[in-house]
Amino acid sequence: MALKSSRVAFERTRRSVGGGVGSGLRAAMRPHPLFVREARGAHVWDLDGDRYVDYVMAWGPLVLGHSDPRVLSAVSATATKMQVVGTGHALEYLAAEAVLEAVPHGERLLWSNTGTEAVQVALRLARAATGRRRVLKFAKSYHGWHDTVHAGMAETDGDQPAAPGGRGQSSSVLDDLVIARFNDVRLARQILIEAVERDIAAVLIDPVMSNAGVETPSPEFLSTLRTLCDRHGVVLIFDEVIAGFRIARGGAAEKYGVLPDLSVFGKAMTGGFTQSAVVGRAELIDQVTAGVVHAGTFNANPVALAAVEATMRALADPVVYQTLEEISSEFDTVVGGILGSVPDGGSFNRVGSLLQYVPPGANTGLHGTGGLWTTILEGMLHHGFLFMPSGKVFLSTAHTTSDIEATAGALERLLRRT
Ligand SMILES: Cc1ncc(COP(=O)(O)O)c(C=O)c1O
């Protein structure tokens, strides 16, 4: 793959778009972002017409692969009738019913556009319900780019102040965060016992640490958080922006059998379009009729909700999760097997169709693994395989055994040369 047109396109984009990328994290693509002209199933085609097997899947959303015909036909049928109307339409309840049907604790929902936004809404609901201010979250977890949650990634024992996640962020909101360690039951207990004194309104957790190593919760971690939240009047929020509708139809709640008060969903829910939701207990959600502000011009827009309804109906077929599990397990065994066959090759952590490359003995951080993964990222791109800079791998129902065998073959040849 020559990547020639992508290189030229990136240079041109940099002249009109800050950093040359639509989202800052994409700047980590090496040697530069691939410029795509078409995307179907498990594949994308670049501006030169070269085809790639895509393991990025738009950074998570595409559980059914690119351009799923069911989603496209629902979107086309709606888009020719209306686009955004700023008032009620039937897809508001049709899509909501399809989402609530899948989520074990789904009594009611609120629509918003991105995961970042939905997290903010969930926190506002928790603060309104408890009359408290602070949020317990876990080191290295990512909950969107907003100042209120985008904190430095350092591990703390809950007493050290959080650092801003980047320049230009407000430091005054950081005191709202209490940062603990994922899977540290003892520390969570120690902090939550003092929830009233510490003014803690919510526990915000990505139950599988999607952006920091794909670490699964220990058997007692989520259930202990549930018990402690109940005991100390704290709202338990699962951030399932990546995990939701990907690791299971009912997300982390279904997979681990622990029901939060609220869950935040985004990516996979909309099959490639833009919409997110806060889902959970009616009593919490209904606070929007009692002074909690939740707004957005593009919330619940018909085109996105047509995509949500079609995607959620497609995901209701149990074959989807069976297929995802089979193909993801095959990827782990076959491609992971190639890594395992070379010294210091590393391995994958896997929860369902979400995988994370882990270098030997390493504790992966957020959005970047370096070392051998950088070699793999760049080397595989030249042979027609698109991976993420962070080492995360997303599978879809559109990936096939032949994609995986081709990936393994190319990886083996690459590593033999390295
Ligand atoms: C766990 C998690 N929460 C929230 C977000 C923010 O979602 P968005 O990028 O749609 O704002 C992300 C994005 O990757 C995420 O992975």
The ligand as an ORCA input file, in Angstrom:
! r2SCAN-3c Opt
* xyz 0 1
  C     -15.602      5.029     27.914
  C     -15.843      6.291     27.147
  N     -16.625      7.238     27.661
  C     -16.895      8.380     27.010
  C     -16.339      8.618     25.775
  C     -16.633      9.891     25.059
  O     -17.460      9.642     23.959
  P     -17.465     10.642     22.701
  O     -16.159     10.491     22.020
  O     -18.632     10.173     21.881
  O     -17.675     12.003     23.253
  C     -15.505      7.664     25.187
  C     -14.902      7.875     23.860
  O     -14.107      7.134     23.369
  C     -15.248      6.474     25.897
  O     -14.429      5.535     25.386
*
